[in-house]
Amino acid sequence: MFTGIVEAKGIVTEIIESGGNLEVYLKAPFFNEIKIDQSIAHNGVCLTVDALRNSEYRVTAIQETLQKTNMEKWKVNDWVNLERCMQLGARLDGHMVQGHVDHTVKCMSIQEEHGSHVFGFEYKPSGSNILVMKGSVCLNGVSLTISNLDAKFFNVSIIPYTYEHTNFNKLQVNDEVNIEYDIFGKYISAYMSQFKTA
């Protein structure tokens, strides 16, 4: 379980295709604290550390993960938002995030506005893709608030600190980002769907 508060940016150092999977090596500022079997969110994708070498660690993405996320588009030297799993008793500064990406959404616009940046995304609404005005959403592992919403598009506003300390400052129009919808909204949607089919 995560909070969507990015702890650091890591850099991709090597990508290896292995039997349909991707093995990715990264460097992280907190490398000395990383252990095998540790869960770390990478752009919002929960991945398990499965190897350590020198100052790098490795995670492996299977086909299901590759199909739902933007990991197949990662390249060496890309910056990745990192967050280690939350600790019981710590403050929950973002919102409840599982690290289970639902799919990707495309960035349609980027505007600088009074010192902040407003990003617009296109999405395909369905029963489980719950977005509400002023509600929470996780994009590339960052807990954000919906600032504008219609049937096909939504906006989020990025404060200068978040813009500087995440890979949103590298994002360009037409880039795809990982999205995880609010877990409570998904549970409510699943529960309500039982009554629609009954």
N, C-alpha and C positions, 0 to 999 in steps of 0.2 A: 504494500500500500504506500502511496506517495501523496504529496500535497500540491504538486504543480509549481513549487517554488524552486527554480533552478539554482543548484548549488555551485556549479562551475561549468565552463565550456571545455570539452575535450577535443582532441584533434585526431582524425583518422590517419593512421600511419601505413596500414596495409589491408588489402581486401583479397581474400582467397576464395575461389569457387570450389566447393567440395561436395560432390554427389548431389548437386541441386541446392545445397545450402550455401550460405555465405559466412565465412569466418572473418571477423573484423578485428583488427588490432587498433588500440587507441592509447593515447597518452592523456593522463588526467592529473590535475594539481594534487589530488589526494591519493596518488598511487600507493604511497607507503602504508595507507590504511586499508587497501583493498585486499580481500581474501577470496580464495576459490569458493564457489557456490554462492557468492554474494549477489543480491539482486540490485541492479542499477537501471534507472530509466534513461534511455537514450532517445532524445527527441520524443519523449513520451512513451517509448516502447520498453517494456520491462524485459530485460535480458540478463542472463546469468553469466557471471564471470567463470570461464572454464579453463583458463590458462594464464600464466604470468611469465614474462620474460624481460629481463633487464628492467627498463622503466615503462614497459607497456603491459597491457592486459588484453585478453581476447574474449569476445562473445561470439556466439553462433546463432544465426537466424535461419529458421527452417522455412519451408515453402509457404506455409499458412501465414507466417509473419510477413514474408516478402510480398505476398499478394495483397495484404491489407495496408501496408505502410509504404513510406517513400525510401525504404532502405536500399532497394535495387538501384537507386539513383545516387547513392552516396559515392564520393570519390575520395581518393587520397588527398589529404590536406583540408578536407571539409571540417568545419567546426560543428560540434554536436552538443546540444544542451544535456547536461547530466544532473541527475538527482539520485542520491542514495535513499533507500527506503526509510520511511518515517519511524521515529522512536516513540514508544508509548510514554506518555507523560510530557511530551514536547508540545509546544504550541502548534496549532494547525493554522498556519498563516494563509494558506491558499484554500483548496477544497479537496474532498476525498477523490483521489485519482488511483485507478487500479494499475495503470500501465498497460491496459488492454486496448489498443487502438482499434477504433471501429472501421475506419477507412481513411482516405486522404481527401482533402478539399483543395481547390485551386485558388491561388491569390489572384484577384481581379484588379485590385487598385491599391496604391500606397500614396497617402497624402500627409504632408507635414502640416500640423495644425496647432498653433500657439505653443510650440515647444515639444509637443507630443507627436506621435505618428498614428494615423488611422489606417488600418488594414482592412480591406474588403475581401470577402471570400464567397465563392459560389458553392452551394451544397444541394443535395437531393433529399428533401424531407421525406420521411417515412414514419411508420408507427413508432420506431425506437429512436429516431434521430431527433431528440427533444432539445429544442432551443427556445428560450424565453427571454424577453427583454430584461436586462439587468441580471440575468442568470449566469451561471458559471459554465465555462467550456475550457477544455485543455487542448492547446495547439502546440505541436512540437514540444510537448512536455511542460508548457507554461500555462499556469492557471490564469485565465482572463475572464473579463466580464463583457457580455454582449451589450454593445452600445447602440446598435441599430439592427433591425431585423425585418425582413419580408419573406415572401414565400420561397425565394430562391437564393437570397443573398443575406449575409450578415456582416456587421463591422465589429471590430474590437479596437480599443485605443491603447496604445503602448506608451507608458510613461518613460521619460528619458533614462532612468536607471535600468529598467527592464530592457529597453532598446540597446543600451550599451553592454549589458552583461549577459545577453543571450544571442542566439544566431539570427534573431529578427533583423539585425542590422545588415545581414547578408541576403535577406530574402528579396526576390524580385518578382514582378508581375509574371504570371503563368507558372511560377513554382508551385509545387504541391507540398502541403504540410500534413502531418498526422493529426487527426482529430479524435478525441475521446469525449463522448457526450456524458453529461452528468449521470452518475450511477443511480441516484435516487429517481431521476426522471425516467430512466430506462426500466427500473423496477416497477414504477407506477404504471408506465405504459404497458408492460407485460401483464400486470395484474388486471388492468382495465380491459385488455384485449380478450380476456376470458369471457366477459359479459357480452361482448360484441358477437362472439361465435356461439354463445349458449342459446 
